[in-house]
Amino acid sequence: LIPDEVDRVLGNCDRETSTGRRDYAILLLLARLGLRAGEIVALQLDDIDWRAGEFLIRGKGLSHDRMPLPVDVGEALTSYLRLDRPRCKTRRVFVCMKAPRSGFAGPSSVTTIVRRALDRAGLRPAFKGAHVLRHSLATTMLRSGASMNEIGELLRHRSPSTTEIYAKLDFDGLRTLAHPWPS
């Protein structure tokens, strides 16, 4: 997705409703920080350090990373937690809005939220899962001049070859690097 399309996805969340505020916070985490669906599901209340402005991400391969919490993401989380998160025993940040009040069953719950948001925005990308926002962030960063190392650091890739997947998406940028074929 191009940046305007990501903005449409975010803008079409009905932030006047509890579900809309929850979904907006989830979509911001995906779009601004490139989190994976499983990382959203695993996020615990105690993982957020409000004073330091950072939070813990429980990533792939049992990795744990700390990331800064951008102001807009922090405000969306605060709004959801204060106004909408139902009282329940789970320590997970994001919970189902209908009984039983528990954390999401798995990453597919986040994928469903993304698919509904894409539909509301009238977008039909080839891939409709939560990962589309992660790829969109990486592609936008690449087109804005970020290095592959910077993108890999934000996305918490352990290997540079993993980040190289995103270079394939920036065809215009790659064309500027290609040398003309000798006549």
ROMARKOL-717001 format. One record per residue (C-alpha): x, y, z. Coordinates in Angstrom, 3 decimals, padded with zeros to 6 digits. Last residue first. Layout:
N
+----------+----------+----------+
|        u |        v |        w |
+----------+----------+----------+
|        X |        Y |        Z |
...
+----------+----------+----------+
This chain:
183
+----------+----------+----------+
|        u |        v |        w |
+----------+----------+----------+
|  024.511 | -001.835 | -027.417 |
|  025.459 | -002.242 | -023.743 |
|  022.463 | -002.726 | -021.435 |
|  021.884 |  000.385 | -019.352 |
|  023.090 |  000.182 | -015.745 |
|  020.510 | -000.502 | -013.058 |
|  020.575 |  001.620 | -009.905 |
|  017.793 |  003.999 | -010.950 |
|  015.700 |  000.978 | -011.974 |
|  015.978 | -000.430 | -008.431 |
|  014.330 |  002.656 | -006.989 |
|  011.454 |  002.402 | -009.442 |
|  011.086 | -001.334 | -008.735 |
|  010.814 | -000.872 | -004.968 |
|  009.149 | -004.198 | -004.113 |
|  012.245 | -006.312 | -004.624 |
|  014.058 | -004.270 | -001.981 |
|  011.629 | -005.598 |  000.646 |
|  012.981 | -009.148 |  000.377 |
|  016.416 | -007.713 |  001.186 |
|  015.312 | -007.393 |  004.815 |
|  015.518 | -011.148 |  005.336 |
|  018.993 | -011.226 |  003.760 |
|  020.170 | -008.717 |  006.378 |
|  019.614 | -011.357 |  009.088 |
|  018.153 | -010.938 |  012.567 |
|  015.248 | -008.832 |  011.358 |
|  013.769 | -006.583 |  014.016 |
|  011.469 | -004.696 |  011.620 |
|  012.937 | -001.390 |  012.790 |
|  016.501 | -002.729 |  012.610 |
|  015.965 | -004.287 |  009.194 |
|  014.624 | -001.004 |  007.845 |
|  017.633 |  000.882 |  009.190 |
|  020.037 | -001.723 |  007.787 |
|  018.313 | -001.622 |  004.385 |
|  018.944 |  002.101 |  004.339 |
|  016.136 |  004.630 |  004.526 |
|  015.807 |  006.861 |  001.470 |
|  012.100 |  007.670 |  001.409 |
|  011.435 |  004.875 | -001.106 |
|  012.970 |  002.381 |  001.318 |
|  010.914 |  003.711 |  004.236 |
|  007.729 |  003.499 |  002.170 |
|  008.578 | -000.078 |  001.161 |
|  009.257 | -001.094 |  004.760 |
|  006.019 |  000.454 |  006.019 |
|  003.977 | -001.134 |  003.227 |
|  005.553 | -004.529 |  003.917 |
|  004.550 | -004.325 |  007.581 |
|  001.067 | -003.101 |  006.587 |
|  000.608 | -006.028 |  004.182 |
|  001.726 | -008.405 |  006.954 |
| -001.630 | -008.041 |  008.694 |
| -003.230 | -010.049 |  005.937 |
| -004.858 | -008.864 |  002.728 |
| -002.332 | -009.861 |  000.066 |
| -003.182 | -008.985 | -003.537 |
| -004.404 | -005.563 | -002.403 |
| -008.136 | -004.769 | -002.695 |
| -008.746 | -001.411 | -001.052 |
| -012.188 |  000.130 | -000.496 |
| -011.154 |  001.662 |  002.839 |
| -013.863 | -000.327 |  004.643 |
| -012.602 | -003.492 |  002.892 |
| -009.012 | -002.812 |  003.967 |
| -010.193 | -002.298 |  007.565 |
| -012.142 | -005.572 |  007.482 |
| -009.079 | -007.419 |  006.206 |
| -006.877 | -005.828 |  008.868 |
| -009.225 | -006.831 |  011.709 |
| -009.434 | -010.379 |  010.324 |
| -005.629 | -010.588 |  010.192 |
| -005.507 | -009.531 |  013.844 |
| -007.813 | -012.406 |  014.806 |
| -005.752 | -014.744 |  012.610 |
| -002.754 | -013.992 |  014.828 |
| -004.188 | -016.135 |  017.635 |
| -007.032 | -016.737 |  020.066 |
| -007.214 | -013.046 |  020.934 |
| -007.044 | -012.337 |  024.637 |
| -010.088 | -013.101 |  026.733 |
| -013.416 | -011.569 |  027.663 |
| -015.797 | -014.460 |  027.022 |
| -017.767 | -012.571 |  026.059 |
| -017.627 | -009.988 |  023.287 |
| -015.049 | -007.237 |  022.818 |
| -012.236 | -009.752 |  022.474 |
| -009.030 | -008.632 |  024.143 |
| -005.985 | -006.594 |  023.235 |
| -003.508 | -005.674 |  025.945 |
| -002.980 | -009.176 |  027.269 |
| -002.964 | -009.412 |  031.055 |
| -005.996 | -011.716 |  031.051 |
| -008.290 | -011.639 |  034.064 |
| -010.896 | -009.309 |  032.615 |
| -012.168 | -005.769 |  032.866 |
| -013.106 | -004.581 |  029.400 |
| -010.710 | -002.487 |  027.353 |
| -012.758 |  000.433 |  026.118 |
| -012.207 |  003.806 |  027.673 |
| -008.885 |  003.765 |  029.498 |
| -007.121 |  001.016 |  027.554 |
| -008.431 |  002.080 |  024.146 |
| -007.628 |  005.765 |  024.632 |
| -004.226 |  004.972 |  026.093 |
| -003.367 |  002.688 |  023.169 |
| -004.368 |  005.357 |  020.642 |
| -002.376 |  008.008 |  022.518 |
|  000.681 |  005.753 |  022.711 |
|  000.490 |  005.044 |  018.971 |
|  000.286 |  008.763 |  018.193 |
|  003.156 |  009.544 |  020.586 |
|  005.523 |  006.907 |  019.242 |
|  006.382 |  004.088 |  021.678 |
|  010.073 |  003.313 |  021.432 |
|  010.940 | -000.330 |  020.993 |
|  012.323 | -002.975 |  023.335 |
|  013.076 | -006.403 |  021.903 |
|  012.382 | -009.920 |  023.137 |
|  013.201 | -012.924 |  020.967 |
|  011.406 | -016.230 |  021.564 |
|  012.044 | -017.220 |  017.935 |
|  009.682 | -014.594 |  016.591 |
|  008.898 | -011.568 |  018.676 |
|  007.744 | -010.689 |  022.163 |
|  007.899 | -006.931 |  021.857 |
|  008.568 | -004.865 |  024.940 |
|  007.427 | -001.273 |  025.122 |
|  008.815 |  002.227 |  025.181 |
|  007.963 |  005.712 |  026.367 |
|  010.224 |  005.488 |  029.424 |
|  007.435 |  006.579 |  031.763 |
|  004.779 |  004.548 |  029.918 |
|  006.703 |  001.277 |  030.069 |
|  004.386 | -001.067 |  028.185 |
|  005.155 | -004.783 |  028.496 |
|  003.172 | -005.013 |  031.752 |
| -000.118 | -004.751 |  029.846 |
|  000.923 | -007.696 |  027.674 |
|  001.474 | -007.808 |  023.892 |
|  001.293 | -011.431 |  022.656 |
| -001.572 | -010.865 |  020.173 |
|  000.131 | -007.798 |  018.681 |
|  003.405 | -009.728 |  018.353 |
|  001.566 | -012.564 |  016.606 |
|  000.147 | -010.123 |  014.037 |
|  003.645 | -008.852 |  013.232 |
|  004.695 | -005.352 |  014.194 |
|  005.763 | -002.917 |  011.500 |
|  006.057 |  000.060 |  013.823 |
|  003.838 |  002.670 |  012.179 |
|  001.442 |  000.461 |  010.185 |
|  001.106 | -002.574 |  012.463 |
|  001.033 | -000.674 |  015.741 |
| -001.311 |  001.872 |  014.151 |
| -003.636 | -000.912 |  012.965 |
| -003.865 | -002.341 |  016.476 |
| -004.617 |  001.058 |  018.042 |
| -007.258 |  001.726 |  015.361 |
| -008.814 | -001.698 |  015.968 |
| -009.247 | -000.991 |  019.680 |
| -010.683 |  002.478 |  018.991 |
| -013.085 |  001.056 |  016.399 |
| -014.190 | -001.767 |  018.682 |
| -015.029 |  000.689 |  021.439 |
| -016.897 |  003.014 |  019.085 |
| -016.431 |  006.696 |  018.191 |
| -013.055 |  005.864 |  016.656 |
| -014.797 |  004.422 |  013.607 |
| -011.722 |  003.208 |  011.739 |
| -011.802 |  004.507 |  008.155 |
| -008.953 |  006.939 |  008.731 |
| -006.464 |  004.173 |  009.479 |
| -007.159 |  002.320 |  006.223 |
| -007.267 |  005.615 |  004.320 |
| -003.902 |  006.642 |  005.819 |
| -002.431 |  003.327 |  004.663 |
| -003.821 |  004.086 |  001.195 |
| -002.221 |  007.530 |  001.167 |
|  001.114 |  005.994 |  002.240 |
|  001.165 |  003.520 | -000.688 |
|  000.000 |  000.000 |  000.000 |
+----------+----------+----------+
